Amino acid sequence: MKVVIAIDSLKGSLSSMDAGNAIKNGILKAVDAEVIVCPLADGGEGTTDALIEGMGGEKITLTVNGPLGAPTEAFYGYLKESNTAIMEMAMASGITLVSRQDLDPMAATTFGVGEMIKDAIGRGIRHFIIGIGGSATNDGGTGMLTALGYEFLDAKGKPVGPGGQCLEKIASVSDKNRIPALDECVFQIACDVENPLCGPHGATYIYGPQKGVTEDLLPVLDRGMNNYGHIAEAFTGKSTMSTAGSGASGGLGFAFVTFLNGTLKSGTDLILEAIALETAIEGADFVITGEGRLDRQTAMGKGPVGVARLGKKHGAKTIALAGALTDGAAACNDAGIDGYFSILSSVCTLEEAMSPETTRKNLELTANQLFRLL
């Protein structure tokens, strides 16, 4: 019997690999089997940690400029075998780095994201997987590009400065100081939104309010984003303002696609490719996946459903384990999960249920009993 485990982290309890290894222990106490544990993430928070742990990566720590310019400790993962950096833009420019009362979309910058990329390039890294969710910024990625050597200039040829305030001032772009090694870099961007750069469904109107964009600033910032977008298209010769996902992270998606030849992909699909899960699943009898809470949202393209899709492709039965189940979890069956189960073994408080020791024990027990039956 061959079993492949790829379960998302149970936030507040166990990492992806911790959860997977608990399930593995339970299975091996029940049957003689080949059990492979793979990390699972969706490109969002926790992806870097999951892939560092699951793929034997190195954690590289550095100090960058935070969204409002204050020094911020950040890190990214390095996978030596594929010479790949795993990054989360939120490490440098995330909304969680700024208190709610201090949110300032006119000043917030993605400069720190560019500093992380520049650091990796300096170490010889040329492949990048970058999750771009959860930004505090609405600068169209100009901050990141500035850190990489691009210059955004006003009508007098002066730098326009950082943040959303700069967008309407941009009159030209210069790449004379651009890092030459960018030509050798491949950027794969985990992006799970389809918003264009501008307009009523664009970066500013849809995501701006949660970053502190007030109603009176919405048209101002969107007008600036439109100005920046047209100048960038003219400079690069690309038509990307309407590309699905260009509005992600306050226009950071647009910057990657337009200036850095980046590819925007589903976060789940990107990570499943990175961990070579399909190769692991070949010949498997069972695939085990899951997350902390299984619900209707799980069925809408989240990690466990991506795993189930690969399981079905290779004729394996897919089982999902979760701490909590909702009525909407039934949609997971239609999305390819053959059966799902809660791991809770007794009535307890939420705090008790989420303790790592209890979660580890419950995962092991549930997996053990399932495979005794199977």
C-alpha positions, 0 to 999 in steps of 0.5 A: 500500500502506498499513501501520500499525505499533503495536509495544510497547516492547522493554524494555531496548532501544527505546521503542515509537516507536523500534521502530516507526520502525525498522520503517518505515525497513525497509519504505520501503527495500523498497516505496513505501507509506504507513506510519503509526507509532502508540505502543503500551502496555498501561496499565502501566509505560512507558505515560506515556513511550510516549504522550508520545513518540508523541502529542506530549505534554508531560512534567510533573514534580513532587515528591510524597509517596512510598508511605512519605511521603518526597519522590519525583520523579514525572511525568505526561504532558499531551496538549494536544489532548484536555486529557488527563493520562496517569498511572501510579500507580506513579510516586507509590505504586509498589512499586519505590519501596520496598526489600523490607525496608521494605515496610509495608502498614500505613503505605504510602499513595496520597497521592502519586497524589492529589497528581499528580491535584490538580496536573493539576486546578490546570492545568485538565486534566479528562480522566485516563487512569491506570494503577494497576498495581504499587502498594506500598499497601493503603489502599483509595485513602484516601490519594489521596482525602485529597489531593483533599479527602476526610476519613476520620474515626474515632468521635471525628471525628478523621482516621484517618491514612495507610495500611492501619492507618486502614481499621478506624478509619474511622467516617465520611467528609466531603467538605466540603473536596473539590476542586469541580473533581472534578465536571468530571473524567473518570477512565478507569482502566487495570485488568487484574485483576478482584478485588473489594475484600474476601474471599479473592479481594480486594485484601488476600489476593491482592496483600497478601503481595507488599506485605509483608502477613504472614499474621497481618495478612491478616485484620486488613487485610481486616476493615479494608477491609470496614469502609471499603468499607461506610462508603464505600458508605453515604456515596456510595449506590453498591454497588461492593465487588464490582465487578470490579477494585475490589480493584486496587492495594490497593483504589485501583480501588474509590476511583476507581469509588466516589468519583470516578465512574471507569471501569475498563477493560482497559489495552490497550483504553483505550490503543488508544482513546486513540491512535485506532488503529482510525481509523489502521487503516482502509484498511490492507493490513498491520498490524505489531505485536509486543513483546520476547518473544512467548509464550502470555501475549501471546495473553491480551489483551496489546497486540499481540493488541488490535492484531491484533483491530482489524486483522482487523476492517478486513481487514488482515493482522497481522504480529508481530515480536519479539526472542524467541519461545517454544513458546507463541507459537503461541497468537498465531495463534489470537488473530488474529496472521497470522504472527510472526517473530523479528528475530534475524539471528545467534547472539549473547549476550542483552546483544548482542541487546538493545543498541539499535543491534542491535535497531534494525538487526534490526527494520529488516532483518526488516521490509525482507525481509518487505516485499520478499517481500510 
